[in-house]
Amino acid sequence: MNQRPIGVFDSGLGGLTAVRQLRRLMPSENIIYFGDTSRVPYGNRSRETILKYARQDTRFLRSFDLKAIVIACGTVSSNCLTELRAENDIPIIEVVGPAAQRAAAVTKNHRIGVVATRATISSGAFANALGASLDLMVFSCPCPLFVPLVEEGRCRPGDPVIELVAEEYLRPLRDNNVDTLVLGCTHYPLLADVIGQIMGPDVALIDSGAEAAGALQTLLSEQDALAEREKGSASFYTSDRAADFQRLAALFLGKDLPVQAKQIDITAY
Amino acid sequence: MNQRPIGVFDSGLGGLTAVRQLRRLMPSENIIYFGDTSRVPYGNRSRETILKYARQDTRFLRSFDLKAIVIACGTVSSNCLTELRAENDIPIIEVVGPAAQRAAAVTKNHRIGVVATRATISSGAFANALGASLDLMVFSCPCPLFVPLVEEGRCRPGDPVIELVAEEYLRPLRDNNVDTLVLGCTHYPLLADVIGQIMGPDVALIDSGAEAAGALQTLLSEQDALAEREKGSASFYTSDRAADFQRLAALFLGKDLPVQAKQIDITAY
């Protein structure tokens, strides 16, 4: 048993989709979330800048006494994992490996699609993780407009803009007959209905945040480090105005934040 | 005569459209440009965060011995002008006032539209500047997807996504019979063709960066502070990778950067 909290961070609000899965799987855990809303999005920035930001995010979370960190951001997971693991002495779970494993287990025709930010696709992290496990065909597509659209709340079927953009990005993957599609960015589960409509019911969608939550549960269980209490708590920190975070968080979490978010100065870390 | 350089800054690359106008009007001037590409976009952030960033941008530019600063960013111009002018002892030209003056001078039916980022529209700066000068009807529309689309290079007629988004944003302005439309963000001149197609040939488009360049020329001329040399130089600084800035800059400047951009750490200012 380990009662210490789990730290979770993302460039912004997308990681809250992973928090939702963590709370569903492990309702006894305490969670501390940081969303870097004053510098979102990360997905078009250079690797060097993403690493600088990710180190500050991690240092802020380490100001709490954590038992593990979840990188709930595809861009950071695919660009900074080596450094963050080397620099931290607690387990770090990320969203690329578990999703790649699940995709490799699920595919029947060995044709897997990956959608993610430009920085994630450029890193080759998903292709590497998938290539390592099996003889798979991987079709990757950077989707740079998905994050801005989701952050505008334009993520539901019937919105002509998201439908047009998604059709453009996904057509080549559909034409290549992938039977499994990795949603390699924690913003994308909010697009699951739109994406599902375009890819059709026979394509399995892999939620990378949910897979990371599952991987953390397995790890904590193996290490006998799960928390034991009736109901875990959650705290939310953000680098821009707390009220703005609070307002948008409901979209990602599926319900209103249970507590007030707090603003911190991330450049101090 | 004053040979000192002019400092110009923007959240990212949009301000280069203003640099283009400055160089066209005043080819003898030396220009120092800073684009905050590690923190772009500003337009959806809180006023407090925008002010913090704008102060750092200004402090970096003041590390050079300038004769004037151009805020080539609608979001900063509309949210931070009072503070930046109070804190700096050199002239600061911004993109709201000159564009509002031009719009008021150009309109015949006294119906003016304004498109800009959410933070600019929320500030009410354009509505105030226009309301102060005449009895005008002002129709404002935040266009939060324009900056991400332009930064993706999706700004030309024939691109179905920008055409769909622009039609959605501009329809209410067209239905309200505005005869003048202020492009209240320095990214938007790149959308002039798309916007012109939707608004029709009878609607005058006001380029806020070009108007700011004109206002600076008037000011320097009145103060006898124009530079006198055959050909001015330009230097470009950015807070993310110089190579990425270099690659995208051509789109905004209309030609390749004449010199290598340099990366600086903006959080040190």
Interface residues (C-beta under 8 A of the other chain):
Chain A: T37 S38 R39 N44 R45 S46 E48 T49 P144 L145 P148 L149 E151 E152 R154 P160 V161 L164 V165 E168 S239 D240 R241 D244 T267
Chain B: T37 S38 R39 N44 R45 S46 E48 T49 P144 L145 P148 L149 E151 E152 R154 P160 V161 L164 V165 E168 S239 D240 R241 D244 T267
